[in-house]
């Protein structure tokens, strides 16, 4: 678990896919369930618990593009 926190900067700077133990998937629907009581956390909010089905709506979230820093 401690190794997870080391890679938090990569999560926010867009380089998380470069971390060896990270696996990414592409899809239109996310389904999660558990035999245990699991709280959801979505973008800092806590909307409920598992099970959950999330349908991704194409083009519904505009990309956030920041200018590149001048110092390279």
N, CA, C, O and CB atoms as a CASP TS submission, in Angstrom:
PFRMAT TS
TARGET T0000
AUTHOR 0000-0000-0000
METHOD Language model
MODEL 1
PARENT N/A
ATOM      1  N   UNK     1       0.821  -1.202   0.000  1.00  0.00           N
ATOM      2  CA  UNK     1       0.000   0.000   0.000  1.00  0.00           C
ATOM      3  C   UNK     1       0.861   1.260   0.000  1.00  0.00           C
ATOM      4  O   UNK     1       0.497   2.256  -0.625  1.00  0.00           O
ATOM      5  CB  UNK     1      -0.932   0.001   1.206  1.00  0.00           C
ATOM      6  N   UNK     2       1.983   1.226   0.685  1.00  0.00           N
ATOM      7  CA  UNK     2       2.843   2.412   0.734  1.00  0.00           C
ATOM      8  C   UNK     2       3.347   2.782  -0.655  1.00  0.00           C
ATOM      9  O   UNK     2       3.502   3.965  -0.958  1.00  0.00           O
ATOM     10  CB  UNK     2       4.030   2.174   1.676  1.00  0.00           C
ATOM     11  N   UNK     3       3.604   1.791  -1.505  1.00  0.00           N
ATOM     12  CA  UNK     3       4.066   2.053  -2.856  1.00  0.00           C
ATOM     13  C   UNK     3       3.056   2.821  -3.689  1.00  0.00           C
ATOM     14  O   UNK     3       3.422   3.505  -4.645  1.00  0.00           O
ATOM     15  CB  UNK     3       4.396   0.767  -3.535  1.00  0.00           C
ATOM     16  N   UNK     4       1.796   2.710  -3.329  1.00  0.00           N
ATOM     17  CA  UNK     4       0.743   3.427  -4.040  1.00  0.00           C
ATOM     18  C   UNK     4       0.931   4.933  -3.932  1.00  0.00           C
ATOM     19  O   UNK     4       0.796   5.646  -4.927  1.00  0.00           O
ATOM     20  CB  UNK     4      -0.626   3.032  -3.499  1.00  0.00           C
ATOM     21  N   UNK     5       1.240   5.422  -2.745  1.00  0.00           N
ATOM     22  CA  UNK     5       1.360   6.864  -2.520  1.00  0.00           C
ATOM     23  C   UNK     5       2.569   7.463  -3.219  1.00  0.00           C
ATOM     24  O   UNK     5       2.576   8.657  -3.520  1.00  0.00           O
ATOM     25  CB  UNK     5       1.441   7.152  -1.041  1.00  0.00           C
ATOM     26  N   UNK     6       3.574   6.673  -3.478  1.00  0.00           N
ATOM     27  CA  UNK     6       4.759   7.156  -4.186  1.00  0.00           C
ATOM     28  C   UNK     6       4.381   7.614  -5.594  1.00  0.00           C
ATOM     29  O   UNK     6       4.998   8.531  -6.137  1.00  0.00           O
ATOM     30  CB  UNK     6       5.844   6.056  -4.251  1.00  0.00           C
ATOM     31  N   UNK     7       3.367   6.975  -6.184  1.00  0.00           N
ATOM     32  CA  UNK     7       3.002   7.253  -7.571  1.00  0.00           C
ATOM     33  C   UNK     7       1.844   8.230  -7.727  1.00  0.00           C
ATOM     34  O   UNK     7       1.340   8.397  -8.838  1.00  0.00           O
ATOM     35  CB  UNK     7       2.657   5.979  -8.255  1.00  0.00           C
ATOM     36  N   UNK     8       1.408   8.875  -6.661  1.00  0.00           N
ATOM     37  CA  UNK     8       0.322   9.853  -6.785  1.00  0.00           C
ATOM     38  C   UNK     8       0.645  10.991  -7.756  1.00  0.00           C
ATOM     39  O   UNK     8      -0.245  11.416  -8.492  1.00  0.00           O
ATOM     40  CB  UNK     8       0.001  10.430  -5.427  1.00  0.00           C
ATOM     41  N   UNK     9       1.885  11.505  -7.788  1.00  0.00           N
ATOM     42  CA  UNK     9       2.164  12.568  -8.769  1.00  0.00           C
ATOM     43  C   UNK     9       1.915  12.125 -10.209  1.00  0.00           C
ATOM     44  O   UNK     9       1.436  12.915 -11.023  1.00  0.00           O
ATOM     45  CB  UNK     9       3.603  13.036  -8.631  1.00  0.00           C
ATOM     46  N   UNK    10       2.234  10.871 -10.532  1.00  0.00           N
ATOM     47  CA  UNK    10       2.009  10.369 -11.887  1.00  0.00           C
ATOM     48  C   UNK    10       0.518  10.308 -12.215  1.00  0.00           C
ATOM     49  O   UNK    10       0.127  10.471 -13.371  1.00  0.00           O
ATOM     50  CB  UNK    10       2.639   8.983 -12.052  1.00  0.00           C
ATOM     51  N   UNK    11      -0.302  10.077 -11.212  1.00  0.00           N
ATOM     52  CA  UNK    11      -1.742  10.059 -11.436  1.00  0.00           C
ATOM     53  C   UNK    11      -2.227  11.421 -11.901  1.00  0.00           C
ATOM     54  O   UNK    11      -3.107  11.512 -12.757  1.00  0.00           O
ATOM     55  CB  UNK    11      -2.481   9.640 -10.164  1.00  0.00           C
ATOM     56  N   UNK    12      -1.656  12.480 -11.341  1.00  0.00           N
ATOM     57  CA  UNK    12      -2.104  13.832 -11.659  1.00  0.00           C
ATOM     58  C   UNK    12      -1.372  14.474 -12.831  1.00  0.00           C
ATOM     59  O   UNK    12      -1.891  15.414 -13.432  1.00  0.00           O
ATOM     60  CB  UNK    12      -1.949  14.694 -10.463  1.00  0.00           C
ATOM     61  N   UNK    13      -0.171  13.986 -13.171  1.00  0.00           N
ATOM     62  CA  UNK    13       0.547  14.605 -14.286  1.00  0.00           C
ATOM     63  C   UNK    13       0.404  13.822 -15.594  1.00  0.00           C
ATOM     64  O   UNK    13       1.059  14.140 -16.586  1.00  0.00           O
ATOM     65  CB  UNK    13       2.012  14.740 -13.935  1.00  0.00           C
ATOM     66  N   UNK    14      -0.459  12.794 -15.590  1.00  0.00           N
ATOM     67  CA  UNK    14      -0.742  12.059 -16.815  1.00  0.00           C
ATOM     68  C   UNK    14       0.230  10.956 -17.157  1.00  0.00           C
ATOM     69  O   UNK    14       0.156  10.391 -18.248  1.00  0.00           O
ATOM     70  CB  UNK    14      -0.788  12.989 -17.926  1.00  0.00           C
ATOM     71  N   UNK    15       1.146  10.629 -16.253  1.00  0.00           N
ATOM     72  CA  UNK    15       2.147   9.600 -16.542  1.00  0.00           C
ATOM     73  C   UNK    15       1.884   8.289 -15.794  1.00  0.00           C
ATOM     74  O   UNK    15       2.781   7.453 -15.687  1.00  0.00           O
ATOM     75  CB  UNK    15       3.528  10.116 -16.189  1.00  0.00           C
ATOM     76  N   UNK    16       0.668   8.102 -15.276  1.00  0.00           N
ATOM     77  CA  UNK    16       0.374   6.916 -14.466  1.00  0.00           C
ATOM     78  C   UNK    16       0.501   5.628 -15.283  1.00  0.00           C
ATOM     79  O   UNK    16       0.822   4.580 -14.722  1.00  0.00           O
ATOM     80  CB  UNK    16      -1.033   7.019 -13.872  1.00  0.00           C
ATOM     81  N   UNK    17       0.254   5.685 -16.590  1.00  0.00           N
ATOM     82  CA  UNK    17       0.374   4.483 -17.420  1.00  0.00           C
ATOM     83  C   UNK    17       1.813   4.002 -17.539  1.00  0.00           C
ATOM     84  O   UNK    17       2.041   2.858 -17.934  1.00  0.00           O
ATOM     85  CB  UNK    17      -0.186   4.748 -18.801  1.00  0.00           C
ATOM     86  N   UNK    18       2.782   4.835 -17.209  1.00  0.00           N
ATOM     87  CA  UNK    18       4.193   4.464 -17.292  1.00  0.00           C
ATOM     88  C   UNK    18       4.668   3.694 -16.064  1.00  0.00           C
ATOM     89  O   UNK    18       5.785   3.176 -16.065  1.00  0.00           O
ATOM     90  CB  UNK    18       5.039   5.703 -17.474  1.00  0.00           C
ATOM     91  N   UNK    19       3.850   3.607 -15.017  1.00  0.00           N
ATOM     92  CA  UNK    19       4.219   2.875 -13.802  1.00  0.00           C
ATOM     93  C   UNK    19       4.018   1.390 -14.075  1.00  0.00           C
ATOM     94  O   UNK    19       2.958   0.982 -14.550  1.00  0.00           O
ATOM     95  CB  UNK    19       3.369   3.346 -12.560  1.00  0.00           C
ATOM     96  N   UNK    20       5.046   0.569 -13.771  1.00  0.00           N
ATOM     97  CA  UNK    20       5.044  -0.854 -14.115  1.00  0.00           C
ATOM     98  C   UNK    20       3.814  -1.626 -13.627  1.00  0.00           C
ATOM     99  O   UNK    20       3.284  -2.453 -14.369  1.00  0.00           O
ATOM    100  CB  UNK    20       6.267  -1.491 -13.554  1.00  0.00           C
ATOM    101  N   UNK    21       3.358  -1.384 -12.428  1.00  0.00           N
ATOM    102  CA  UNK    21       2.274  -2.181 -11.863  1.00  0.00           C
ATOM    103  C   UNK    21       0.878  -1.658 -12.195  1.00  0.00           C
ATOM    104  O   UNK    21      -0.117  -2.188 -11.700  1.00  0.00           O
ATOM    105  CB  UNK    21       2.431  -2.247 -10.385  1.00  0.00           C
ATOM    106  N   UNK    22       0.801  -0.619 -13.032  1.00  0.00           N
ATOM    107  CA  UNK    22      -0.493  -0.043 -13.393  1.00  0.00           C
ATOM    108  C   UNK    22      -1.020  -0.726 -14.658  1.00  0.00           C
ATOM    109  O   UNK    22      -0.308  -0.861 -15.653  1.00  0.00           O
ATOM    110  CB  UNK    22      -0.374   1.497 -13.605  1.00  0.00           C
ATOM    111  N   UNK    23      -2.268  -1.147 -14.595  1.00  0.00           N
ATOM    112  CA  UNK    23      -2.940  -1.754 -15.745  1.00  0.00           C
ATOM    113  C   UNK    23      -4.130  -0.863 -16.083  1.00  0.00           C
ATOM    114  O   UNK    23      -4.919  -0.524 -15.202  1.00  0.00           O
ATOM    115  CB  UNK    23      -3.394  -3.246 -15.444  1.00  0.00           C
ATOM    116  N   UNK    24      -4.265  -0.484 -17.341  1.00  0.00           N
ATOM    117  CA  UNK    24      -5.381   0.357 -17.746  1.00  0.00           C
ATOM    118  C   UNK    24      -6.267  -0.403 -18.734  1.00  0.00           C
ATOM    119  O   UNK    24      -5.807  -1.289 -19.454  1.00  0.00           O
ATOM    120  CB  UNK    24      -4.873   1.678 -18.371  1.00  0.00           C
ATOM    121  N   UNK    25      -7.525  -0.040 -18.746  1.00  0.00           N
ATOM    122  CA  UNK    25      -8.500  -0.647 -19.643  1.00  0.00           C
ATOM    123  C   UNK    25      -9.285   0.469 -20.327  1.00  0.00           C
ATOM    124  O   UNK    25      -9.385   1.580 -19.806  1.00  0.00           O
ATOM    125  CB  UNK    25      -9.455  -1.618 -18.872  1.00  0.00           C
ATOM    126  N   UNK    26      -9.829   0.167 -21.477  1.00  0.00           N
ATOM    127  CA  UNK    26     -10.696   1.086 -22.184  1.00  0.00           C
ATOM    128  C   UNK    26     -12.046   0.410 -22.343  1.00  0.00           C
ATOM    129  O   UNK    26     -12.113  -0.773 -22.679  1.00  0.00           O
ATOM    130  CB  UNK    26     -10.095   1.499 -23.564  1.00  0.00           C
ATOM    131  N   UNK    27     -13.108   1.141 -22.108  1.00  0.00           N
ATOM    132  CA  UNK    27     -14.422   0.542 -22.255  1.00  0.00           C
ATOM    133  C   UNK    27     -15.526   1.575 -22.169  1.00  0.00           C
ATOM    134  O   UNK    27     -15.273   2.767 -21.993  1.00  0.00           O
ATOM    135  CB  UNK    27     -14.630  -0.519 -21.208  1.00  0.00           C
ATOM    136  N   UNK    28     -16.761   1.098 -22.295  1.00  0.00           N
ATOM    137  CA  UNK    28     -17.926   1.972 -22.245  1.00  0.00           C
ATOM    138  C   UNK    28     -18.713   1.807 -20.959  1.00  0.00           C
ATOM    139  O   UNK    28     -19.589   2.619 -20.662  1.00  0.00           O
ATOM    140  CB  UNK    28     -18.823   1.707 -23.425  1.00  0.00           C
ATOM    141  N   UNK    29     -18.410   0.758 -20.184  1.00  0.00           N
ATOM    142  CA  UNK    29     -19.165   0.494 -18.961  1.00  0.00           C
ATOM    143  C   UNK    29     -18.225  -0.088 -17.905  1.00  0.00           C
ATOM    144  O   UNK    29     -17.367  -0.922 -18.193  1.00  0.00           O
ATOM    145  CB  UNK    29     -20.355  -0.476 -19.239  1.00  0.00           C
ATOM    146  N   UNK    30     -18.420   0.380 -16.679  1.00  0.00           N
ATOM    147  CA  UNK    30     -17.658  -0.131 -15.534  1.00  0.00           C
ATOM    148  C   UNK    30     -18.663  -0.749 -14.570  1.00  0.00           C
ATOM    149  O   UNK    30     -19.640  -0.107 -14.184  1.00  0.00           O
ATOM    150  CB  UNK    30     -16.809   1.012 -14.830  1.00  0.00           C
ATOM    151  N   UNK    31     -18.421  -1.990 -14.187  1.00  0.00           N
ATOM    152  CA  UNK    31     -19.268  -2.665 -13.207  1.00  0.00           C
ATOM    153  C   UNK    31     -18.374  -3.161 -12.076  1.00  0.00           C
ATOM    154  O   UNK    31     -17.348  -3.796 -12.320  1.00  0.00           O
ATOM    155  CB  UNK    31     -20.072  -3.848 -13.858  1.00  0.00           C
ATOM    156  N   UNK    32     -18.766  -2.872 -10.848  1.00  0.00           N
ATOM    157  CA  UNK    32     -17.981  -3.318  -9.693  1.00  0.00           C
ATOM    158  C   UNK    32     -18.930  -3.851  -8.627  1.00  0.00           C
ATOM    159  O   UNK    32     -19.998  -3.289  -8.387  1.00  0.00           O
ATOM    160  CB  UNK    32     -17.105  -2.155  -9.122  1.00  0.00           C
ATOM    161  N   UNK    33     -18.519  -4.951  -7.992  1.00  0.00           N
ATOM    162  CA  UNK    33     -19.321  -5.534  -6.924  1.00  0.00           C
ATOM    163  C   UNK    33     -18.384  -6.198  -5.927  1.00  0.00           C
ATOM    164  O   UNK    33     -17.228  -6.480  -6.239  1.00  0.00           O
ATOM    165  CB  UNK    33     -20.358  -6.557  -7.484  1.00  0.00           C
ATOM    166  N   UNK    34     -18.889  -6.443  -4.733  1.00  0.00           N
ATOM    167  CA  UNK    34     -18.085  -7.064  -3.684  1.00  0.00           C
ATOM    168  C   UNK    34     -19.007  -7.734  -2.680  1.00  0.00           C
ATOM    169  O   UNK    34     -20.146  -7.308  -2.488  1.00  0.00           O
ATOM    170  CB  UNK    34     -17.177  -6.021  -2.983  1.00  0.00           C
ATOM    171  N   UNK    35     -18.508  -8.787  -2.040  1.00  0.00           N
ATOM    172  CA  UNK    35     -19.236  -9.424  -0.944  1.00  0.00           C
ATOM    173  C   UNK    35     -19.123  -8.595   0.331  1.00  0.00           C
ATOM    174  O   UNK    35     -19.894  -8.778   1.273  1.00  0.00           O
ATOM    175  CB  UNK    35     -18.709 -10.846  -0.702  1.00  0.00           C
ATOM    176  N   UNK    36     -18.148  -7.677   0.351  1.00  0.00           N
ATOM    177  CA  UNK    36     -17.934  -6.820   1.514  1.00  0.00           C
ATOM    178  C   UNK    36     -18.601  -5.461   1.286  1.00  0.00           C
ATOM    179  O   UNK    36     -18.927  -5.100   0.156  1.00  0.00           O
ATOM    180  CB  UNK    36     -16.416  -6.645   1.795  1.00  0.00           C
ATOM    181  N   UNK    37     -18.796  -4.719   2.368  1.00  0.00           N
ATOM    182  CA  UNK    37     -19.347  -3.358   2.294  1.00  0.00           C
ATOM    183  C   UNK    37     -18.229  -2.429   1.817  1.00  0.00           C
ATOM    184  O   UNK    37     -17.254  -2.216   2.538  1.00  0.00           O
ATOM    185  CB  UNK    37     -19.927  -2.885   3.696  1.00  0.00           C
ATOM    186  N   UNK    38     -18.361  -1.880   0.619  1.00  0.00           N
ATOM    187  CA  UNK    38     -17.315  -1.035   0.035  1.00  0.00           C
ATOM    188  C   UNK    38     -17.925   0.314  -0.323  1.00  0.00           C
ATOM    189  O   UNK    38     -18.884   0.385  -1.093  1.00  0.00           O
ATOM    190  CB  UNK    38     -16.674  -1.710  -1.225  1.00  0.00           C
ATOM    191  N   UNK    39     -17.366   1.382   0.238  1.00  0.00           N
ATOM    192  CA  UNK    39     -17.808   2.745  -0.080  1.00  0.00           C
ATOM    193  C   UNK    39     -17.189   3.186  -1.405  1.00  0.00           C
ATOM    194  O   UNK    39     -16.035   2.869  -1.695  1.00  0.00           O
ATOM    195  CB  UNK    39     -17.424   3.737   1.061  1.00  0.00           C
ATOM    196  N   UNK    40     -17.947   3.905  -2.190  1.00  0.00           N
ATOM    197  CA  UNK    40     -17.436   4.482  -3.425  1.00  0.00           C
ATOM    198  C   UNK    40     -16.868   5.857  -3.141  1.00  0.00           C
ATOM    199  O   UNK    40     -17.354   6.577  -2.268  1.00  0.00           O
ATOM    200  CB  UNK    40     -18.539   4.561  -4.499  1.00  0.00           C
ATOM    201  N   UNK    41     -15.841   6.212  -3.881  1.00  0.00           N
ATOM    202  CA  UNK    41     -15.358   7.592  -3.859  1.00  0.00           C
ATOM    203  C   UNK    41     -15.164   8.007  -5.302  1.00  0.00           C
ATOM    204  O   UNK    41     -14.369   7.406  -6.024  1.00  0.00           O
ATOM    205  CB  UNK    41     -14.022   7.742  -3.026  1.00  0.00           C
ATOM    206  N   UNK    42     -15.881   9.024  -5.723  1.00  0.00           N
ATOM    207  CA  UNK    42     -15.827   9.498  -7.095  1.00  0.00           C
ATOM    208  C   UNK    42     -15.529  10.990  -7.067  1.00  0.00           C
ATOM    209  O   UNK    42     -16.360  11.792  -6.641  1.00  0.00           O
ATOM    210  CB  UNK    42     -17.158   9.200  -7.854  1.00  0.00           C
ATOM    211  N   UNK    43     -14.344  11.353  -7.522  1.00  0.00           N
ATOM    212  CA  UNK    43     -13.947  12.753  -7.599  1.00  0.00           C
ATOM    213  C   UNK    43     -14.138  13.481  -6.273  1.00  0.00           C
ATOM    214  O   UNK    43     -14.630  14.608  -6.234  1.00  0.00           O
ATOM    215  CB  UNK    43     -14.733  13.453  -8.684  1.00  0.00           C
ATOM    216  N   UNK    44     -13.743  12.823  -5.193  1.00  0.00           N
ATOM    217  CA  UNK    44     -13.815  13.439  -3.877  1.00  0.00           C
ATOM    218  C   UNK    44     -15.180  13.355  -3.212  1.00  0.00           C
ATOM    219  O   UNK    44     -15.333  13.784  -2.069  1.00  0.00           O
ATOM    220  CB  UNK    44     -13.422  14.853  -3.983  1.00  0.00           C
ATOM    221  N   UNK    45     -16.160  12.819  -3.895  1.00  0.00           N
ATOM    222  CA  UNK    45     -17.512  12.665  -3.341  1.00  0.00           C
ATOM    223  C   UNK    45     -17.728  11.206  -2.960  1.00  0.00           C
ATOM    224  O   UNK    45     -17.036  10.320  -3.463  1.00  0.00           O
ATOM    225  CB  UNK    45     -18.600  13.137  -4.362  1.00  0.00           C
ATOM    226  N   UNK    46     -18.680  10.957  -2.080  1.00  0.00           N
ATOM    227  CA  UNK    46     -19.001   9.599  -1.673  1.00  0.00           C
ATOM    228  C   UNK    46     -20.474   9.315  -1.993  1.00  0.00           C
ATOM    229  O   UNK    46     -21.343   9.479  -1.137  1.00  0.00           O
ATOM    230  CB  UNK    46     -18.707   9.391  -0.156  1.00  0.00           C
ATOM    231  N   UNK    47     -20.748   8.883  -3.246  1.00  0.00           N
ATOM    232  CA  UNK    47     -22.131   8.736  -3.681  1.00  0.00           C
ATOM    233  C   UNK    47     -22.851   7.469  -3.231  1.00  0.00           C
ATOM    234  O   UNK    47     -24.050   7.332  -3.474  1.00  0.00           O
ATOM    235  CB  UNK    47     -22.169   8.792  -5.130  1.00  0.00           C
ATOM    236  N   UNK    48     -22.158   6.551  -2.590  1.00  0.00           N
ATOM    237  CA  UNK    48     -22.838   5.323  -2.164  1.00  0.00           C
ATOM    238  C   UNK    48     -21.877   4.180  -1.968  1.00  0.00           C
ATOM    239  O   UNK    48     -20.713   4.376  -1.619  1.00  0.00           O
ATOM    240  CB  UNK    48     -23.888   4.928  -3.168  1.00  0.00           C
ATOM    241  N   UNK    49     -22.378   2.977  -2.199  1.00  0.00           N
ATOM    242  CA  UNK    49     -21.596   1.760  -1.985  1.00  0.00           C
ATOM    243  C   UNK    49     -21.720   0.844  -3.209  1.00  0.00           C
ATOM    244  O   UNK    49     -22.545   1.062  -4.095  1.00  0.00           O
ATOM    245  CB  UNK    49     -22.068   1.021  -0.697  1.00  0.00           C
ATOM    246  N   UNK    50     -20.869  -0.187  -3.222  1.00  0.00           N
ATOM    247  CA  UNK    50     -20.999  -1.215  -4.252  1.00  0.00           C
ATOM    248  C   UNK    50     -22.241  -2.042  -3.967  1.00  0.00           C
ATOM    249  O   UNK    50     -22.643  -2.136  -2.808  1.00  0.00           O
ATOM    250  CB  UNK    50     -19.735  -2.119  -4.310  1.00  0.00           C
ATOM    251  N   UNK    51     -22.857  -2.636  -4.956  1.00  0.00           N
ATOM    252  CA  UNK    51     -22.473  -2.703  -6.374  1.00  0.00           C
ATOM    253  C   UNK    51     -22.788  -1.397  -7.104  1.00  0.00           C
ATOM    254  O   UNK    51     -23.640  -0.613  -6.688  1.00  0.00           O
ATOM    255  CB  UNK    51     -23.192  -3.869  -7.063  1.00  0.00           C
ATOM    256  N   UNK    52     -22.060  -1.193  -8.219  1.00  0.00           N
ATOM    257  CA  UNK    52     -22.271   0.001  -9.030  1.00  0.00           C
ATOM    258  C   UNK    52     -22.063  -0.350 -10.505  1.00  0.00           C
ATOM    259  O   UNK    52     -21.229  -1.187 -10.850  1.00  0.00           O
ATOM    260  CB  UNK    52     -21.311   1.148  -8.592  1.00  0.00           C
ATOM    261  N   UNK    53     -22.830   0.303 -11.352  1.00  0.00           N
ATOM    262  CA  UNK    53     -22.649   0.225 -12.801  1.00  0.00           C
ATOM    263  C   UNK    53     -22.517   1.662 -13.287  1.00  0.00           C
ATOM    264  O   UNK    53     -23.385   2.496 -13.025  1.00  0.00           O
ATOM    265  CB  UNK    53     -23.853  -0.535 -13.519  1.00  0.00           C
ATOM    266  N   UNK    54     -21.427   1.947 -13.995  1.00  0.00           N
ATOM    267  CA  UNK    54     -21.177   3.297 -14.508  1.00  0.00           C
ATOM    268  C   UNK    54     -21.068   3.200 -16.021  1.00  0.00           C
ATOM    269  O   UNK    54     -20.205   2.493 -16.541  1.00  0.00           O
ATOM    270  CB  UNK    54     -19.874   3.928 -13.881  1.00  0.00           C
ATOM    271  N   UNK    55     -21.938   3.907 -16.725  1.00  0.00           N
ATOM    272  CA  UNK    55     -21.861   3.977 -18.179  1.00  0.00           C
ATOM    273  C   UNK    55     -21.133   5.252 -18.568  1.00  0.00           C
ATOM    274  O   UNK    55     -21.479   6.341 -18.111  1.00  0.00           O
ATOM    275  CB  UNK    55     -23.274   3.925 -18.821  1.00  0.00           C
ATOM    276  N   UNK    56     -20.119   5.106 -19.418  1.00  0.00           N
ATOM    277  CA  UNK    56     -19.331   6.249 -19.869  1.00  0.00           C
ATOM    278  C   UNK    56     -20.047   6.871 -21.060  1.00  0.00           C
ATOM    279  O   UNK    56     -20.383   6.190 -22.029  1.00  0.00           O
ATOM    280  CB  UNK    56     -17.866   5.826 -20.243  1.00  0.00           C
ATOM    281  N   UNK    57     -20.272   8.170 -20.968  1.00  0.00           N
ATOM    282  CA  UNK    57     -20.948   8.889 -22.049  1.00  0.00           C
ATOM    283  C   UNK    57     -19.876   9.540 -22.935  1.00  0.00           C
ATOM    284  O   UNK    57     -19.178  10.450 -22.487  1.00  0.00           O
ATOM    285  CB  UNK    57     -21.950   9.969 -21.478  1.00  0.00           C
ATOM    286  N   UNK    58     -19.740   9.084 -24.183  1.00  0.00           N
ATOM    287  CA  UNK    58     -18.698   9.632 -25.068  1.00  0.00           C
ATOM    288  C   UNK    58     -18.826  11.142 -25.225  1.00  0.00           C
ATOM    289  O   UNK    58     -19.920  11.687 -25.367  1.00  0.00           O
ATOM    290  CB  UNK    58     -18.767   8.966 -26.443  1.00  0.00           C
ATOM    291  N   UNK    59     -17.675  11.792 -25.193  1.00  0.00           N
ATOM    292  CA  UNK    59     -17.569  13.245 -25.413  1.00  0.00           C
ATOM    293  C   UNK    59     -18.337  14.077 -24.394  1.00  0.00           C
ATOM    294  O   UNK    59     -18.646  15.241 -24.649  1.00  0.00           O
ATOM    295  CB  UNK    59     -18.065  13.585 -26.791  1.00  0.00           C
ATOM    296  N   UNK    60     -18.649  13.485 -23.235  1.00  0.00           N
ATOM    297  CA  UNK    60     -19.402  14.238 -22.232  1.00  0.00           C
ATOM    298  C   UNK    60     -18.508  15.032 -21.290  1.00  0.00           C
ATOM    299  O   UNK    60     -18.971  15.960 -20.626  1.00  0.00           O
ATOM    300  CB  UNK    60     -20.262  13.301 -21.431  1.00  0.00           C
ATOM    301  N   UNK    61     -17.234  14.674 -21.229  1.00  0.00           N
ATOM    302  CA  UNK    61     -16.300  15.393 -20.366  1.00  0.00           C
ATOM    303  C   UNK    61     -15.261  16.059 -21.265  1.00  0.00           C
ATOM    304  O   UNK    61     -14.474  15.371 -21.915  1.00  0.00           O
ATOM    305  CB  UNK    61     -15.620  14.430 -19.318  1.00  0.00           C
ATOM    306  N   UNK    62     -15.252  17.377 -21.307  1.00  0.00           N
ATOM    307  CA  UNK    62     -14.270  18.048 -22.161  1.00  0.00           C
ATOM    308  C   UNK    62     -12.857  17.857 -21.606  1.00  0.00           C
ATOM    309  O   UNK    62     -12.660  17.860 -20.391  1.00  0.00           O
ATOM    310  CB  UNK    62     -14.599  19.552 -22.285  1.00  0.00           C
ATOM    311  N   UNK    63     -11.887  17.694 -22.487  1.00  0.00           N
ATOM    312  CA  UNK    63     -10.509  17.535 -22.003  1.00  0.00           C
ATOM    313  C   UNK    63     -10.009  18.829 -21.362  1.00  0.00           C
ATOM    314  O   UNK    63     -10.374  19.927 -21.781  1.00  0.00           O
ATOM    315  CB  UNK    63      -9.574  17.119 -23.160  1.00  0.00           C
ATOM    316  N   UNK    64      -9.187  18.683 -20.364  1.00  0.00           N
ATOM    317  CA  UNK    64      -8.569  19.836 -19.701  1.00  0.00           C
ATOM    318  C   UNK    64      -7.148  19.924 -20.226  1.00  0.00           C
ATOM    319  O   UNK    64      -6.330  19.054 -19.929  1.00  0.00           O
ATOM    320  CB  UNK    64      -8.600  19.706 -18.118  1.00  0.00           C
ATOM    321  N   UNK    65      -6.840  20.944 -20.990  1.00  0.00           N
ATOM    322  CA  UNK    65      -5.520  21.091 -21.590  1.00  0.00           C
ATOM    323  C   UNK    65      -4.838  22.308 -20.995  1.00  0.00           C
ATOM    324  O   UNK    65      -5.344  23.428 -21.070  1.00  0.00           O
ATOM    325  CB  UNK    65      -5.616  21.212 -23.130  1.00  0.00           C
ATOM    326  N   UNK    66      -3.674  22.063 -20.399  1.00  0.00           N
ATOM    327  CA  UNK    66      -2.909  23.163 -19.816  1.00  0.00           C
ATOM    328  C   UNK    66      -1.745  23.512 -20.737  1.00  0.00           C
ATOM    329  O   UNK    66      -1.212  22.630 -21.410  1.00  0.00           O
ATOM    330  CB  UNK    66      -2.395  22.794 -18.396  1.00  0.00           C
ATOM    331  N   UNK    67      -1.347  24.761 -20.779  1.00  0.00           N
ATOM    332  CA  UNK    67      -0.171  25.127 -21.593  1.00  0.00           C
ATOM    333  C   UNK    67       1.084  24.484 -21.025  1.00  0.00           C
ATOM    334  O   UNK    67       1.207  24.294 -19.815  1.00  0.00           O
ATOM    335  CB  UNK    67       0.003  26.667 -21.655  1.00  0.00           C
ATOM    336  N   UNK    68       2.008  24.155 -21.908  1.00  0.00           N
ATOM    337  CA  UNK    68       3.279  23.572 -21.477  1.00  0.00           C
ATOM    338  C   UNK    68       4.105  24.637 -20.775  1.00  0.00           C
ATOM    339  O   UNK    68       4.101  25.801 -21.175  1.00  0.00           O
ATOM    340  CB  UNK    68       4.061  22.978 -22.681  1.00  0.00           C
ATOM    341  N   UNK    69       4.820  24.230 -19.718  1.00  0.00           N
ATOM    342  CA  UNK    69       5.693  25.203 -19.055  1.00  0.00           C
ATOM    343  C   UNK    69       6.818  25.631 -19.987  1.00  0.00           C
ATOM    344  O   UNK    69       7.270  24.855 -20.829  1.00  0.00           O
ATOM    345  CB  UNK    69       6.275  24.616 -17.755  1.00  0.00           C
ATOM    346  N   UNK    70       7.260  26.860 -19.829  1.00  0.00           N
ATOM    347  CA  UNK    70       8.337  27.384 -20.688  1.00  0.00           C
ATOM    348  C   UNK    70       9.661  26.679 -20.451  1.00  0.00           C
ATOM    349  O   UNK    70      10.443  26.485 -21.381  1.00  0.00           O
ATOM    350  CB  UNK    70       8.512  28.874 -20.458  1.00  0.00           C
ATOM    351  N   UNK    71       9.916  26.292 -19.193  1.00  0.00           N
ATOM    352  CA  UNK    71      11.187  25.623 -18.899  1.00  0.00           C
ATOM    353  C   UNK    71      11.044  24.137 -19.203  1.00  0.00           C
ATOM    354  O   UNK    71      10.173  23.464 -18.652  1.00  0.00           O
ATOM    355  CB  UNK    71      11.614  25.846 -17.411  1.00  0.00           C
ATOM    356  N   UNK    72      11.881  23.642 -20.060  1.00  0.00           N
ATOM    357  CA  UNK    72      11.796  22.233 -20.478  1.00  0.00           C
ATOM    358  C   UNK    72      12.846  21.405 -19.826  1.00  0.00           C
ATOM    359  O   UNK    72      12.919  20.199 -20.064  1.00  0.00           O
ATOM    360  CB  UNK    72      11.917  22.104 -21.972  1.00  0.00           C
TER
END
